[in-house]
């Protein structure tokens, strides 16, 4: 794909850059931008609100 006038192609934008991992920026955003404490972030993890694994969509197993 090419954007007119920019000279950029989609292939140029993604070459050699790995995508972010699930949850990789949780602490940066929650603490740095939103001001949550380490304890508050840990509690969100314990409550299953944030994490580094996809949530289960099988309702018989819950959403953790």
C-alpha positions as MATLAB code, in Angstrom:
seq = 'XXXXXXXXXXXXXXXXXXXXXXXXXXXXXXXXXXXXXXXXXXXXXXXXXXXXXXXXXXXXXXXX';
ca = [
       0.000    0.000    0.000;
       1.297    3.447   -0.811;
       0.144    6.837    0.440;
       0.099    9.499   -2.279;
       2.624   12.305   -1.854;
       4.278   10.698    1.172;
       6.532    8.199   -0.571;
       5.873    5.729    2.286;
       4.673    2.179    1.834;
       3.227   -0.059    4.545;
       6.202   -2.401    4.142;
       8.528    0.522    4.967;
       6.758    1.175    8.273;
       6.851   -2.326    9.706;
      10.218   -3.624    8.580;
      12.206   -4.954   11.540;
       9.850   -3.664   14.246;
       8.241   -6.236   16.515;
       4.707   -5.511   17.733;
       4.163   -4.678   21.392;
       3.421   -7.657   23.627;
       0.108   -7.785   25.473;
       0.493   -5.760   28.660;
       3.964   -4.530   27.739;
       3.095   -0.880   28.409;
       0.659   -1.341   31.312;
       2.964    0.082   33.952;
       4.153    2.971   31.763;
       0.581    4.068   31.093;
      -0.976    3.310   34.470;
       1.819    4.772   36.597;
       3.392    7.311   34.276;
       0.296    8.817   32.697;
      -2.471    7.986   35.152;
      -0.499    8.189   38.408;
      -1.412    4.783   39.851;
       0.869    3.366   42.539;
       2.670    0.032   42.263;
       0.189   -1.402   44.754;
      -2.796   -0.246   42.719;
      -1.322   -1.734   39.557;
      -0.609   -5.017   41.361;
      -4.214   -5.117   42.581;
      -5.486   -4.635   39.022;
      -3.385   -7.645   38.015;
      -4.666   -9.755   40.915;
      -8.248   -8.814   40.049;
      -7.723   -9.895   36.430;
      -8.271   -6.377   35.096;
      -4.850   -6.215   33.439;
      -2.407   -8.922   32.483;
      -0.036  -10.316   29.923;
      -2.172  -13.210   28.654;
      -5.365  -13.007   26.590;
      -8.535  -13.342   28.637;
     -10.504  -16.542   28.246;
     -13.694  -16.162   26.269;
     -15.068  -19.495   27.528;
     -17.758  -18.423   29.997;
     -17.604  -21.795   31.776;
     -14.023  -20.942   32.863;
     -14.642  -17.296   33.714;
     -12.841  -14.399   32.099;
      -9.426  -14.751   33.726;
];
